Amino acid sequence: MFTPRAAAELVELVRLGSRPAECLHRLAETALLVFPDCRGATATLWLRRQPELTAATHPDLGWLIEHHGWYGEGPVLTAIDEARPTVVGDLLVGDGWPRYRAAAIRRGIRSQLTLVGGAAGQPLTLTAYGLRAQTFSPAALGTLAVLVSHGAAAFENAARFDALLGQLADSGTAGG
C-alpha cells in the first residue's frame, strides 16, 4: 500500500545526485513502508550470480543474500535464473534450496517475495521478508514490481552520475 510517506520515498529514490548504494538502501527501506507485514528487505545488484552490492534492512538479511553466492542456491537466484518472481509462502514447506531454507529459518524468516529487474545491464533484485507464513498476498507482486522498476531507474541514474563525477575529477574540472 502506497502511503504518502512511501510515495515521497519513491520520489526521493529517483532524485539526481544519489549514490548507487544509497539508491539500494532507499529501495529496501521503501519496501518496509509499502508492506505492513514486511519485517525486512534487501535490494541487490548481481554480477555472474554473485551479489555485487547489497542493501539490507537487517544484517541477517545481508548474510542470507551472501549465502546465495556461497552455495549457488536460493529463491533470489531462482528469480534471476528464471527471470520471474519467486514467491515462497512458507520456508518450512517444500524441499528446494535446503541449505538456504535452513539458514533463513534459523534467522526467523518464514516467507519471502523476490522480483528481479535490470540496472546497468545487471540483475537487480528486491526481496521482502516475512516472519510468518503466507505474509505476502498476490497483489504484493504488482507493488513490488513498481518498486523494482523505480529502483532500477534510480540506480541507472546514480551510476551515470557517479561516472560523470569520475570523468570530471579525472579531467580536473571538478570544482570544490
C-alpha positions as CSV (number, residue, x, y, z in Angstrom):
1,M,0.0,0.0,0.0
2,F,1.5,3.3,-1.1
3,T,1.1,5.7,1.8
4,P,2.1,9.4,1.4
5,R,5.4,8.6,3.1
6,A,6.1,5.7,0.8
7,A,5.2,7.8,-2.3
8,A,7.6,10.5,-1.0
9,E,10.4,7.9,-0.7
10,L,9.8,6.8,-4.3
11,V,10.2,10.4,-5.4
12,E,13.5,10.7,-3.4
13,L,14.7,7.4,-4.8
14,V,14.9,8.8,-8.3
15,R,16.3,12.2,-7.5
16,L,19.5,13.1,-9.2
17,G,22.7,13.1,-7.1
18,S,22.0,9.9,-5.2
19,R,24.8,7.4,-5.0
20,P,24.2,3.8,-6.2
21,A,24.5,2.3,-2.6
22,E,22.1,5.0,-1.4
23,C,19.6,4.0,-4.1
24,L,19.6,0.4,-3.0
25,H,19.3,1.4,0.7
26,R,16.3,3.6,-0.1
27,L,14.7,0.9,-2.2
28,A,15.0,-1.7,0.6
29,E,13.6,0.8,3.2
30,T,10.7,1.7,0.9
31,A,9.7,-1.9,0.8
32,L,9.2,-1.8,4.5
33,L,6.9,1.2,4.2
34,V,4.8,-0.4,1.5
35,F,4.2,-3.8,3.0
36,P,2.8,-3.6,6.6
37,D,3.8,-7.2,7.4
38,C,7.2,-7.0,5.8
39,R,9.9,-7.3,8.5
40,G,12.9,-6.8,6.3
41,A,14.1,-6.2,2.8
42,T,17.1,-6.5,0.6
43,A,18.0,-4.7,-2.7
44,T,20.9,-6.3,-4.5
45,L,22.8,-5.8,-7.7
46,W,24.2,-9.1,-9.0
47,L,27.2,-9.9,-11.2
48,R,27.6,-13.5,-12.5
49,R,25.3,-14.9,-9.9
50,Q,27.2,-13.2,-7.1
51,P,26.0,-10.2,-5.0
52,E,28.0,-7.2,-6.1
53,L,26.3,-4.5,-4.0
54,T,23.6,-5.2,-1.3
55,A,21.5,-3.0,1.0
56,A,19.7,-4.8,3.7
57,T,17.4,-3.5,6.4
58,H,18.9,-6.1,8.9
59,P,22.4,-7.6,8.9
60,D,21.0,-11.2,8.9
61,L,19.3,-10.5,5.6
62,G,22.5,-9.3,4.1
63,W,24.1,-12.6,5.2
64,L,21.2,-14.5,3.5
65,I,22.0,-12.8,0.2
66,E,25.7,-13.7,0.6
67,H,24.5,-17.3,1.2
68,H,23.1,-17.4,-2.3
69,G,26.5,-16.6,-3.7
70,W,28.4,-19.0,-1.5
71,Y,26.2,-22.0,-2.2
72,G,24.7,-21.1,-5.6
73,E,21.1,-21.8,-4.4
74,G,18.2,-19.9,-3.0
75,P,15.0,-18.2,-4.1
76,V,16.7,-15.0,-5.2
77,L,19.0,-16.8,-7.6
78,T,15.9,-18.7,-8.9
79,A,14.2,-15.4,-9.6
80,I,17.4,-14.3,-11.5
81,D,17.8,-17.6,-13.4
82,E,14.2,-17.9,-14.4
83,A,13.6,-14.1,-14.9
84,R,10.4,-14.3,-12.9
85,P,9.2,-13.5,-9.4
86,T,9.9,-16.1,-6.7
87,V,7.2,-16.3,-4.0
88,V,7.9,-18.5,-1.0
89,G,4.8,-18.8,1.1
90,D,6.4,-20.9,3.8
91,L,10.0,-21.9,4.0
92,L,9.0,-24.9,6.3
93,V,7.2,-26.5,3.4
94,G,9.0,-27.9,0.3
95,D,12.4,-29.3,-0.4
96,G,14.1,-26.8,-2.7
97,W,17.2,-24.9,-1.6
98,P,17.8,-27.0,1.6
99,R,20.8,-25.0,2.9
100,Y,19.1,-21.7,2.2
101,R,15.9,-22.8,3.9
102,A,17.7,-23.9,7.0
103,A,19.7,-20.7,7.2
104,A,16.6,-18.5,6.7
105,I,14.5,-20.4,9.2
106,R,17.3,-20.1,11.8
107,R,17.0,-16.4,11.3
108,G,13.3,-16.3,11.8
109,I,12.3,-15.9,8.1
110,R,9.2,-17.9,7.1
111,S,8.2,-16.3,3.8
112,Q,9.7,-14.1,1.1
113,L,8.9,-12.5,-2.2
114,T,11.6,-11.6,-4.8
115,L,11.3,-9.7,-8.0
116,V,14.2,-9.1,-10.5
117,G,14.7,-6.1,-12.7
118,G,17.8,-4.8,-14.5
119,A,20.1,-1.9,-13.8
120,A,23.4,-1.1,-15.6
121,G,23.0,-4.3,-17.6
122,Q,23.0,-6.4,-14.4
123,P,20.2,-8.1,-12.4
124,L,18.7,-6.0,-9.6
125,T,16.6,-7.9,-7.1
126,L,14.3,-6.6,-4.4
127,T,13.3,-9.2,-1.7
128,A,10.7,-8.6,1.0
129,Y,10.8,-11.0,4.0
130,G,8.1,-12.0,6.5
131,L,8.3,-13.7,9.9
132,R,5.0,-15.5,9.3
133,A,4.0,-18.0,6.6
134,Q,2.0,-16.5,3.7
135,T,2.9,-13.0,4.6
136,F,2.5,-11.6,1.1
137,S,-0.7,-11.6,-1.0
138,P,-0.7,-12.0,-4.8
139,A,-1.3,-8.2,-5.0
140,A,2.1,-7.7,-3.5
141,L,3.8,-8.7,-6.8
142,G,2.4,-5.6,-8.6
143,T,3.5,-3.3,-5.8
144,L,7.0,-4.8,-5.7
145,A,7.2,-4.5,-9.5
146,V,6.7,-0.8,-9.2
147,L,9.4,-0.5,-6.6
148,V,11.8,-2.6,-8.7
149,S,11.3,-0.5,-11.8
150,H,11.8,2.7,-9.8
151,G,14.8,1.3,-8.1
152,A,16.4,0.2,-11.4
153,A,15.8,3.7,-12.9
154,A,17.3,5.3,-9.8
155,F,20.3,3.0,-9.8
156,E,20.9,3.7,-13.5
157,N,20.7,7.5,-12.8
158,A,23.1,7.2,-9.9
159,A,25.6,5.1,-11.8
160,R,25.6,7.6,-14.6
161,F,26.0,10.5,-12.2
162,D,28.9,8.7,-10.5
163,A,30.6,8.1,-13.8
164,L,30.2,11.7,-14.8
165,L,31.7,12.9,-11.5
166,G,34.6,10.5,-12.1
167,Q,35.2,11.9,-15.5
168,L,35.1,15.4,-14.2
169,A,37.5,14.5,-11.4
170,D,39.9,12.8,-13.9
171,S,39.8,15.9,-16.2
172,G,40.5,18.2,-13.3
173,T,37.3,20.2,-13.9
174,A,35.5,19.2,-10.8
175,G,35.5,22.2,-8.6
176,G,35.4,22.4,-4.9
